[in-house]
Amino acid sequence: MPTLSPPSKTKILEWVRRYLPAEIIGTVTAVLGAYGAHALTHSTVAAAIAGSISETIGFYSYFAFRDGSKMYAKHHKHPPLKRALLTAWHTIRDMLIEFGPAEVVDSLFFRPFCMYMGPHLLHNFGVGLIAGKIVADLIFYGFAAAGYEFKKYWQNKVTNKQKGIATDD
């Protein structure tokens, strides 16, 4: 099992390269969804929920397309139906390993709460919305980075086992 230690600069850069494009897309969709809901309802609660849902759709669409494309290329030797099924299965499995626990904690509690409280605490809808999103992101990425590292560890172990390479644990 991997040991816990503070992340290196290299590791942090790896996480930034992995998550930044999805974060940008998620932020844009969160703001659009929240402002749209707020304009229609004048409700901070509706805006927080719409912003959370919109961000989730934008964020995971990026990974579904990016990782799904890689899986599709990986399964190029299979017939079309099997290739599509393997691509879907492996993409969903990998996303659940990486993001499942983070998403449960984030979507069910922290993100809506933070995006609701931000505007109330800062007395400014836009600034509070972004501040709440950033606080929720810090919590989310703590869980997501751990999931990502576990996924890499697990995939490496499976690959080594398939190649007959012994591991230390």
Backbone as ProteinMPNN parsed JSONL, in Angstrom:
{"seq_chain_A": "MPTLSPPSKTKILEWVRRYLPAEIIGTVTAVLGAYGAHALTHSTVAAAIAGSISETIGFYSYFAFRDGSKMYAKHHKHPPLKRALLTAWHTIRDMLIEFGPAEVVDSLFFRPFCMYMGPHLLHNFGVGLIAGKIVADLIFYGFAAAGYEFKKYWQNKVTNKQKGIATDD", "coords_chain_A": {"N_chain_A": [[0.846, -1.171, 0.0], [0.503, 2.28, -0.756], [2.452, 4.857, 0.839], [1.595, 7.611, 2.998], [2.41, 10.895, 2.37], [3.438, 14.345, 2.205], [2.384, 15.982, -0.824], [4.51, 16.224, -3.696], [6.0, 18.889, -5.68], [5.933, 18.093, -8.325], [3.868, 16.211, -8.295], [1.702, 17.843, -7.599], [1.633, 19.507, -9.85], [0.95, 17.572, -11.739], [-1.663, 16.959, -10.901], [-2.852, 19.474, -11.304], [-2.624, 19.752, -14.106], [-4.285, 17.643, -14.824], [-6.821, 18.255, -13.679], [-7.448, 21.001, -14.143], [-8.515, 21.821, -16.805], [-11.108, 20.635, -16.709], [-12.068, 21.874, -14.46], [-12.238, 24.547, -15.261], [-14.245, 24.374, -17.238], [-16.301, 23.378, -15.595], [-16.593, 25.531, -13.813], [-17.487, 27.618, -15.477], [-19.938, 26.512, -16.361], [-21.196, 26.245, -13.878], [-21.491, 28.912, -12.999], [-23.082, 29.964, -15.077], [-25.385, 28.311, -14.82], [-26.179, 28.902, -12.159], [-26.593, 31.717, -12.232], [-28.581, 31.796, -14.188], [-30.686, 30.363, -12.939], [-31.056, 32.006, -10.72], [-31.846, 34.391, -11.933], [-34.303, 33.626, -12.974], [-35.762, 32.791, -10.713], [-35.094, 34.285, -8.468], [-34.064, 33.195, -6.187], [-31.741, 32.19, -3.834], [-31.33, 29.623, -2.962], [-32.314, 28.023, -5.093], [-30.496, 28.894, -7.021], [-28.066, 27.97, -5.933], [-28.437, 25.189, -6.017], [-28.895, 24.79, -8.786], [-26.454, 25.77, -9.768], [-24.676, 23.903, -8.656], [-25.526, 21.493, -9.872], [-25.17, 22.162, -12.583], [-22.409, 22.587, -12.658], [-21.482, 20.014, -12.077], [-22.347, 18.589, -14.331], [-20.878, 19.885, -16.402], [-18.193, 19.486, -15.529], [-17.886, 16.618, -15.356], [-18.548, 15.873, -17.932], [-16.336, 16.644, -19.376], [-14.369, 14.79, -18.441], [-15.597, 12.369, -19.126], [-15.605, 12.513, -21.921], [-12.82, 12.908, -22.463], [-11.456, 10.741, -21.098], [-12.997, 8.654, -22.036], [-12.453, 8.748, -24.774], [-9.771, 7.956, -24.777], [-10.037, 5.353, -23.783], [-11.576, 4.24, -25.812], [-9.78, 4.26, -27.949], [-7.906, 2.511, -26.859], [-9.243, 0.071, -26.946], [-9.279, -0.707, -29.605], [-8.973, -3.064, -31.074], [-11.181, -4.651, -30.792], [-14.455, -5.85, -31.872], [-17.046, -3.546, -33.048], [-19.405, -3.312, -31.221], [-18.553, -4.626, -28.847], [-16.306, -3.099, -28.367], [-17.45, -0.578, -27.838], [-18.939, -1.201, -25.517], [-16.905, -2.067, -23.732], [-15.417, 0.299, -23.621], [-17.307, 2.07, -22.447], [-17.768, 0.737, -19.974], [-15.15, 0.653, -18.758], [-14.521, 3.385, -18.662], [-16.573, 4.453, -17.026], [-16.162, 2.901, -14.698], [-13.528, 3.701, -13.958], [-13.949, 6.439, -13.512], [-15.73, 6.308, -11.369], [-14.106, 5.161, -9.39], [-12.156, 7.157, -9.087], [-13.664, 9.513, -8.582], [-15.989, 8.89, -7.134], [-16.295, 8.712, -4.11], [-15.557, 11.401, -3.515], [-17.484, 12.844, -4.925], [-19.893, 12.101, -3.693], [-19.634, 13.199, -1.086], [-19.266, 15.861, -1.83], [-21.461, 16.672, -3.607], [-23.795, 16.024, -2.198], [-23.669, 17.501, 0.102], [-21.458, 19.511, 0.739], [-20.944, 21.271, -1.568], [-23.532, 22.466, -2.401], [-24.154, 23.669, 0.096], [-21.933, 25.404, 0.566], [-22.113, 27.053, -1.706], [-24.52, 28.231, -1.217], [-24.149, 29.523, 1.254], [-21.999, 31.278, 0.753], [-22.858, 33.677, -0.812], [-24.567, 34.764, 1.151], [-22.908, 35.203, 3.393], [-20.991, 36.949, 2.379], [-22.466, 38.965, 1.31], [-22.828, 39.514, -1.362], [-23.885, 38.373, -4.355], [-22.495, 37.276, -6.697], [-19.69, 37.293, -5.998], [-19.819, 35.872, -3.61], [-20.843, 33.432, -4.519], [-18.735, 32.434, -6.121], [-16.72, 32.341, -4.146], [-17.845, 30.452, -2.385], [-17.856, 28.265, -4.096], [-15.119, 27.845, -4.452], [-14.294, 27.111, -1.861], [-15.748, 24.713, -1.613], [-14.517, 23.32, -3.697], [-11.908, 22.909, -2.707], [-12.344, 21.026, -0.698], [-13.467, 18.958, -2.244], [-11.316, 18.33, -4.057], [-9.402, 17.307, -2.344], [-10.453, 14.79, -1.731], [-10.785, 13.785, -4.38], [-8.165, 13.771, -5.487], [-6.977, 11.863, -3.869], [-8.509, 9.646, -4.662], [-7.738, 9.505, -7.361], [-5.002, 8.903, -7.125], [-5.21, 6.429, -5.856], [-6.536, 4.998, -7.875], [-4.547, 4.985, -9.889], [-2.562, 3.525, -8.53], [-3.899, 1.07, -8.151], [-4.419, 0.34, -10.873], [-1.783, 0.047, -11.76], [-0.959, -2.091, -10.184], [-2.663, -4.126, -11.155], [-1.826, -4.232, -13.846], [0.863, -5.001, -13.487], [0.448, -7.524, -12.332], [-0.787, -8.844, -14.474], [1.347, -8.937, -16.208], [2.99, -10.578, -14.843], [4.719, -9.561, -12.969], [6.142, -9.282, -9.844], [4.995, -7.645, -6.884], [5.764, -5.536, -4.043], [3.821, -5.512, -2.014]], "CA_chain_A": [[0.0, 0.0, 0.0], [1.329, 3.481, -0.803], [2.554, 5.588, 2.092], [1.101, 8.974, 2.95], [3.402, 11.936, 2.565], [2.999, 15.561, 1.515], [2.601, 15.884, -2.268], [5.644, 16.956, -4.273], [5.633, 19.876, -6.703], [5.62, 17.327, -9.531], [2.547, 15.617, -8.091], [0.729, 18.938, -7.654], [1.522, 19.886, -11.265], [0.196, 16.5, -12.401], [-3.081, 17.163, -10.556], [-3.316, 20.702, -11.965], [-2.804, 19.422, -15.535], [-5.425, 16.73, -14.953], [-8.107, 18.802, -13.252], [-7.713, 22.394, -14.52], [-9.481, 22.007, -17.895], [-12.45, 20.284, -16.234], [-12.45, 22.904, -13.491], [-12.644, 25.737, -16.022], [-15.552, 24.065, -17.81], [-17.24, 23.299, -14.483], [-16.833, 26.877, -13.275], [-18.333, 28.346, -16.431], [-21.301, 25.966, -16.32], [-21.766, 26.553, -12.559], [-21.904, 30.324, -12.984], [-24.225, 30.11, -15.983], [-26.545, 27.667, -14.211], [-26.6, 29.641, -10.961], [-27.159, 33.004, -12.633], [-29.844, 31.536, -14.879], [-31.708, 30.013, -11.94], [-31.316, 33.187, -9.888], [-32.608, 35.345, -12.751], [-35.674, 33.121, -13.124], [-36.464, 32.534, -9.451], [-34.633, 35.207, -7.414], [-33.846, 32.354, -5.019], [-30.361, 31.746, -3.644], [-31.373, 28.158, -2.847], [-32.418, 27.498, -6.46], [-29.239, 29.203, -7.694], [-27.031, 27.065, -5.408], [-28.702, 23.842, -6.543], [-28.649, 24.816, -10.233], [-25.012, 25.912, -9.968], [-24.046, 22.62, -8.327], [-25.865, 20.527, -10.92], [-24.528, 22.597, -13.826], [-20.978, 22.33, -12.552], [-21.284, 18.566, -12.156], [-22.505, 18.201, -15.743], [-19.736, 20.387, -17.163], [-16.963, 18.849, -15.062], [-17.802, 15.197, -15.717], [-18.582, 15.748, -19.394], [-14.942, 16.724, -19.815], [-13.683, 13.518, -18.18], [-16.225, 11.296, -19.904], [-15.101, 12.622, -23.295], [-11.367, 12.731, -22.484], [-11.077, 9.377, -20.734], [-13.705, 7.758, -22.95], [-11.702, 8.724, -26.037], [-8.575, 7.126, -24.554], [-10.471, 3.952, -23.672], [-12.023, 3.818, -27.143], [-8.561, 3.961, -28.707], [-7.287, 1.341, -26.245], [-9.989, -1.136, -27.312], [-9.438, -0.666, -31.063], [-8.922, -4.394, -31.694], [-12.446, -5.351, -30.566], [-15.556, -5.486, -32.769], [-17.67, -2.282, -32.629], [-20.263, -3.369, -30.038], [-17.719, -4.947, -27.688], [-15.452, -1.927, -28.153], [-18.277, 0.446, -27.191], [-19.272, -1.657, -24.159], [-15.688, -2.007, -22.922], [-15.108, 1.719, -23.428], [-18.247, 2.607, -21.458], [-17.528, 0.107, -18.674], [-13.88, 1.089, -18.174], [-14.588, 4.819, -18.382], [-17.427, 4.634, -15.841], [-15.464, 2.299, -13.552], [-12.408, 4.551, -13.552], [-14.48, 7.682, -12.957], [-16.282, 6.013, -10.041], [-12.987, 4.977, -8.461], [-11.502, 8.439, -8.837], [-14.531, 10.6, -8.125], [-17.177, 8.454, -6.392], [-16.383, 9.239, -2.74], [-15.506, 12.869, -3.541], [-18.755, 13.365, -5.421], [-20.929, 11.904, -2.674], [-19.421, 14.215, -0.056], [-19.396, 17.175, -2.448], [-22.786, 16.992, -4.154], [-24.884, 15.877, -1.242], [-23.606, 18.434, 1.207], [-20.567, 20.659, 0.774], [-21.068, 22.27, -2.644], [-24.727, 23.312, -2.253], [-24.048, 24.453, 1.327], [-20.962, 26.48, 0.361], [-22.618, 27.99, -2.718], [-25.635, 28.935, -0.582], [-23.641, 30.376, 2.327], [-21.098, 32.303, 0.228], [-23.538, 34.961, -1.046], [-25.122, 35.305, 2.393], [-21.838, 35.684, 4.258], [-20.251, 38.044, 1.741], [-23.463, 39.978, 0.91], [-22.673, 39.781, -2.791], [-24.219, 37.092, -4.969], [-21.437, 36.765, -7.579], [-18.458, 37.036, -5.246], [-20.12, 34.795, -2.659], [-20.992, 32.191, -5.275], [-17.384, 31.972, -6.476], [-16.023, 31.991, -2.897], [-18.405, 29.178, -1.933], [-17.391, 27.228, -5.018], [-13.699, 27.58, -4.171], [-14.232, 26.34, -0.609], [-16.211, 23.359, -1.938], [-13.484, 22.702, -4.535], [-10.791, 22.461, -1.863], [-12.777, 19.774, -0.06], [-13.626, 17.969, -3.316], [-10.044, 17.885, -4.623], [-8.741, 16.445, -1.366], [-10.97, 13.434, -1.957], [-10.555, 13.362, -5.772], [-6.745, 13.456, -5.679], [-6.752, 10.558, -3.222], [-9.097, 8.651, -5.556], [-6.894, 9.424, -8.55], [-3.785, 8.18, -6.761], [-5.601, 5.03, -5.622], [-6.814, 4.406, -9.193], [-3.254, 4.719, -10.529], [-1.94, 2.437, -7.775], [-4.649, -0.158, -8.467], [-4.167, -0.015, -12.274], [-0.396, -0.412, -11.839], [-0.933, -3.431, -9.582], [-3.321, -5.04, -12.099], [-0.926, -4.358, -14.994], [2.013, -5.814, -13.067], [-0.013, -8.906, -12.146], [-1.001, -9.406, -15.806], [2.656, -9.157, -16.808], [3.73, -11.505, -14.012], [5.721, -8.841, -12.174], [5.824, -9.325, -8.41], [5.008, -6.355, -6.188], [6.192, -5.647, -2.661], [2.747, -5.633, -1.028]], "C_chain_A": [[0.897, 1.24, 0.0], [1.348, 4.177, 0.56], [2.034, 7.009, 1.903], [2.236, 9.941, 3.236], [2.907, 13.187, 1.85], [3.284, 15.46, 0.014], [3.783, 16.741, -2.723], [5.115, 17.991, -5.267], [5.233, 19.169, -7.998], [4.215, 16.744, -9.451], [1.463, 16.695, -8.194], [0.538, 19.403, -9.101], [0.755, 18.843, -12.065], [-1.304, 16.678, -12.144], [-3.645, 18.397, -11.248], [-3.563, 20.425, -13.446], [-4.029, 18.532, -15.741], [-6.751, 17.441, -14.729], [-8.436, 20.206, -13.77], [-8.679, 22.557, -15.695], [-10.92, 21.702, -17.467], [-12.962, 21.336, -15.258], [-12.914, 24.17, -14.199], [-14.036, 25.519, -16.619], [-16.61, 24.022, -16.71], [-17.581, 24.662, -13.912], [-17.75, 27.676, -14.192], [-19.767, 27.824, -16.367], [-21.969, 26.233, -14.97], [-22.292, 27.982, -12.512], [-23.113, 30.541, -13.881], [-25.495, 29.512, -15.379], [-27.079, 28.434, -13.027], [-27.229, 30.976, -11.323], [-28.492, 32.824, -13.355], [-30.97, 31.226, -13.909], [-32.063, 31.219, -11.08], [-32.143, 34.219, -10.654], [-34.066, 34.92, -12.882], [-36.444, 33.087, -11.811], [-36.184, 33.56, -8.354], [-34.397, 34.468, -6.101], [-32.38, 31.919, -4.968], [-30.302, 30.226, -3.543], [-31.417, 27.537, -4.241], [-31.115, 27.732, -7.223], [-28.128, 28.25, -7.23], [-27.207, 25.659, -5.968], [-28.409, 23.79, -8.044], [-27.163, 24.949, -10.537], [-24.278, 24.611, -9.708], [-24.282, 21.59, -9.421], [-25.159, 20.884, -12.231], [-23.029, 22.329, -13.807], [-20.671, 20.843, -12.695], [-21.359, 18.102, -13.604], [-21.298, 18.646, -16.561], [-18.448, 19.658, -16.824], [-16.848, 17.416, -15.559], [-17.929, 14.959, -17.216], [-17.164, 15.782, -19.958], [-14.246, 15.371, -19.631], [-14.292, 12.362, -18.966], [-15.699, 11.317, -21.341], [-13.606, 12.303, -23.354], [-10.97, 11.283, -22.205], [-11.765, 8.35, -21.621], [-12.99, 7.643, -24.285], [-10.452, 7.852, -25.918], [-8.944, 5.647, -24.476], [-10.913, 3.411, -25.033], [-10.818, 3.446, -28.001], [-7.882, 2.693, -28.174], [-7.951, 0.041, -26.7], [-10.209, -1.249, -28.828], [-9.468, -2.044, -31.731], [-10.241, -5.168, -31.573], [-13.483, -4.96, -31.622], [-16.326, -4.288, -32.206], [-18.521, -2.346, -31.349], [-19.446, -3.652, -28.779], [-16.815, -3.762, -27.342], [-16.221, -0.838, -27.417], [-18.594, 0.066, -25.742], [-18.052, -1.61, -23.236], [-15.289, -0.562, -22.619], [-15.998, 2.311, -22.34], [-17.941, 2.053, -20.066], [-16.249, 0.64, -18.024], [-13.877, 2.584, -17.834], [-15.403, 5.075, -17.118], [-16.74, 4.078, -14.596], [-14.357, 3.213, -13.04], [-12.885, 5.872, -12.953], [-15.081, 7.46, -11.567], [-15.184, 5.812, -9.001], [-12.387, 6.324, -8.09], [-12.417, 9.443, -8.132], [-15.695, 10.179, -7.237], [-17.275, 9.007, -4.983], [-16.381, 10.775, -2.695], [-16.854, 13.456, -3.939], [-19.875, 13.205, -4.404], [-20.826, 12.996, -1.615], [-19.713, 15.607, -0.613], [-20.841, 17.504, -2.813], [-23.904, 16.947, -3.129], [-24.824, 16.896, -0.107], [-22.77, 19.678, 0.917], [-20.808, 21.692, -0.313], [-22.356, 23.083, -2.538], [-24.658, 24.208, -1.008], [-23.113, 25.648, 1.126], [-21.465, 27.519, -0.632], [-23.856, 28.747, -2.219], [-25.099, 29.948, 0.441], [-22.752, 31.516, 1.81], [-21.777, 33.639, -0.015], [-24.107, 35.586, 0.235], [-24.033, 35.886, 3.299], [-21.118, 36.903, 3.69], [-21.161, 39.165, 1.235], [-23.281, 40.432, -0.539], [-22.863, 38.446, -3.502], [-23.052, 36.515, -5.776], [-20.171, 36.394, -6.836], [-18.668, 35.873, -4.276], [-20.246, 33.443, -3.335], [-19.628, 31.598, -5.611], [-16.612, 31.57, -5.22], [-16.53, 30.65, -2.363], [-17.945, 28.02, -2.793], [-15.942, 26.859, -4.731], [-13.546, 26.767, -2.892], [-14.652, 24.894, -0.872], [-15.168, 22.615, -2.781], [-12.321, 22.166, -3.705], [-11.128, 21.139, -1.182], [-12.833, 18.662, -1.107], [-12.281, 17.43, -3.782], [-9.2, 17.095, -3.631], [-9.161, 14.998, -1.558], [-10.626, 12.928, -3.361], [-9.098, 12.993, -6.014], [-6.403, 12.12, -5.032], [-7.313, 9.434, -4.091], [-8.27, 8.435, -6.804], [-5.626, 8.623, -8.254], [-4.094, 6.704, -6.484], [-5.844, 4.319, -6.949], [-5.506, 4.065, -9.908], [-2.541, 3.556, -9.849], [-2.586, 1.103, -8.15], [-4.384, -0.605, -9.911], [-2.743, -0.537, -12.458], [-0.276, -1.83, -11.286], [-1.54, -4.468, -10.531], [-2.414, -5.278, -13.309], [0.267, -5.234, -14.648], [1.621, -7.276, -12.897], [-0.204, -9.587, -13.504], [0.321, -9.72, -16.494], [3.509, -10.138, -15.999], [4.83, -10.864, -13.188], [5.281, -8.836, -10.719], [5.883, -7.92, -7.827], [5.347, -6.59, -4.725], [5.054, -5.872, -1.675], [1.709, -6.632, -1.396]], "O_chain_A": [[1.928, 1.26, 0.671], [0.39, 4.096, 1.329], [2.032, 7.541, 0.793], [2.937, 9.808, 4.239], [2.043, 13.097, 0.978], [4.313, 14.912, -0.381], [4.019, 17.831, -2.203], [3.943, 17.97, -5.643], [4.305, 19.597, -8.684], [3.464, 16.782, -10.425], [0.423, 16.471, -8.813], [-0.587, 19.662, -9.528], [-0.006, 19.189, -12.968], [-2.114, 16.559, -13.064], [-4.779, 18.379, -11.726], [-4.597, 20.82, -13.985], [-4.73, 18.669, -16.743], [-7.697, 17.256, -15.494], [-9.612, 20.565, -13.828], [-9.599, 23.369, -15.597], [-11.843, 22.434, -17.824], [-14.153, 21.647, -15.239], [-13.885, 24.796, -13.775], [-14.903, 26.386, -16.512], [-17.698, 24.572, -16.877], [-18.734, 24.921, -13.566], [-18.682, 28.333, -13.728], [-20.711, 28.614, -16.324], [-23.183, 26.428, -14.916], [-23.402, 28.229, -12.042], [-24.062, 31.222, -13.494], [-26.557, 30.133, -15.42], [-28.29, 28.607, -12.891], [-28.278, 31.335, -10.787], [-29.421, 33.606, -13.156], [-32.074, 31.756, -14.035], [-33.229, 31.432, -10.749], [-33.037, 34.848, -10.087], [-34.962, 35.763, -12.9], [-37.651, 33.329, -11.796], [-36.964, 33.683, -7.41], [-34.517, 35.054, -5.026], [-31.85, 31.356, -5.926], [-29.334, 29.609, -3.989], [-30.645, 26.626, -4.539], [-30.677, 26.87, -7.984], [-27.338, 27.778, -8.048], [-26.231, 25.013, -6.349], [-27.754, 22.863, -8.521], [-26.662, 24.312, -11.464], [-23.363, 24.25, -10.448], [-23.357, 20.899, -9.847], [-24.615, 20.01, -12.906], [-22.45, 21.9, -14.805], [-19.707, 20.464, -13.36], [-20.528, 17.312, -14.051], [-20.752, 17.858, -17.333], [-17.698, 19.259, -17.714], [-15.822, 17.037, -16.125], [-17.459, 13.938, -17.716], [-16.833, 15.05, -20.89], [-13.61, 14.867, -20.556], [-13.572, 11.473, -19.42], [-15.387, 10.27, -21.909], [-13.173, 11.517, -24.196], [-10.238, 10.672, -22.984], [-11.195, 7.303, -21.927], [-12.927, 6.559, -24.865], [-10.115, 7.105, -26.837], [-8.251, 4.795, -25.032], [-10.65, 2.254, -25.36], [-10.837, 2.432, -28.699], [-7.348, 1.899, -28.948], [-7.28, -0.983, -26.823], [-11.205, -1.819, -29.274], [-9.95, -2.163, -32.858], [-10.397, -6.224, -32.186], [-13.407, -3.876, -32.201], [-16.265, -4.037, -31.002], [-18.359, -1.496, -30.474], [-19.629, -2.989, -27.758], [-16.59, -3.462, -26.17], [-15.701, -0.24, -26.474], [-18.527, 0.908, -24.847], [-18.153, -1.165, -22.092], [-14.877, -0.242, -21.504], [-15.512, 2.971, -21.422], [-17.865, 2.806, -19.096], [-16.269, 1.036, -16.859], [-13.295, 2.993, -16.829], [-14.976, 5.825, -16.24], [-16.741, 4.726, -13.549], [-14.258, 3.47, -11.84], [-12.293, 6.37, -11.996], [-14.959, 8.316, -10.69], [-15.323, 6.246, -7.857], [-12.14, 6.599, -6.916], [-11.997, 10.134, -7.204], [-16.336, 11.041, -6.636], [-18.238, 9.706, -4.671], [-17.126, 11.374, -1.919], [-17.308, 14.443, -3.36], [-20.719, 14.091, -4.271], [-21.821, 13.643, -1.286], [-20.335, 16.432, 0.057], [-21.378, 18.517, -2.365], [-24.846, 17.737, -3.186], [-25.825, 17.126, 0.571], [-23.31, 20.783, 0.856], [-20.873, 22.885, -0.015], [-22.282, 24.311, -2.58], [-25.058, 25.371, -1.057], [-23.462, 26.775, 1.477], [-21.272, 28.718, -0.436], [-24.193, 29.8, -2.76], [-25.549, 31.093, 0.48], [-22.759, 32.606, 2.381], [-21.328, 34.653, 0.52], [-24.121, 36.809, 0.375], [-24.223, 36.943, 3.901], [-20.687, 37.782, 4.436], [-20.675, 40.201, 0.781], [-23.548, 41.583, -0.885], [-22.102, 37.503, -3.283], [-22.663, 35.368, -5.551], [-19.635, 35.301, -7.022], [-17.809, 35.003, -4.138], [-19.809, 32.427, -2.794], [-19.393, 30.407, -5.41], [-15.916, 30.555, -5.23], [-15.738, 29.809, -1.938], [-17.677, 26.928, -2.292], [-15.581, 25.682, -4.766], [-12.75, 25.829, -2.848], [-13.995, 23.96, -0.411], [-14.962, 21.416, -2.597], [-11.809, 21.081, -3.982], [-10.289, 20.241, -1.102], [-12.317, 17.566, -0.89], [-12.106, 16.217, -3.896], [-8.362, 16.292, -4.042], [-8.328, 14.092, -1.549], [-10.222, 11.776, -3.522], [-8.821, 11.997, -6.681], [-5.629, 11.338, -5.584], [-6.678, 8.391, -4.245], [-8.116, 7.301, -7.259], [-5.228, 7.766, -9.044], [-3.308, 5.829, -6.849], [-5.417, 3.18, -7.136], [-5.372, 2.979, -10.471], [-1.977, 2.695, -10.524], [-1.89, 0.128, -8.431], [-4.15, -1.788, -10.156], [-2.522, -1.468, -13.233], [0.425, -2.667, -11.854], [-0.994, -5.56, -10.691], [-2.256, -6.419, -13.744], [0.642, -6.112, -15.425], [2.379, -8.169, -13.276], [0.161, -10.749, -13.68], [0.405, -10.666, -17.277], [4.615, -10.489, -16.41], [5.765, -11.538, -12.756], [4.163, -8.428, -10.405], [6.716, -7.105, -8.225], [5.231, -7.709, -4.225], [5.3, -6.383, -0.583], [0.75, -6.829, -0.65]]}, "name": "protein", "num_of_chains": 1, "seq": "MPTLSPPSKTKILEWVRRYLPAEIIGTVTAVLGAYGAHALTHSTVAAAIAGSISETIGFYSYFAFRDGSKMYAKHHKHPPLKRALLTAWHTIRDMLIEFGPAEVVDSLFFRPFCMYMGPHLLHNFGVGLIAGKIVADLIFYGFAAAGYEFKKYWQNKVTNKQKGIATDD"}
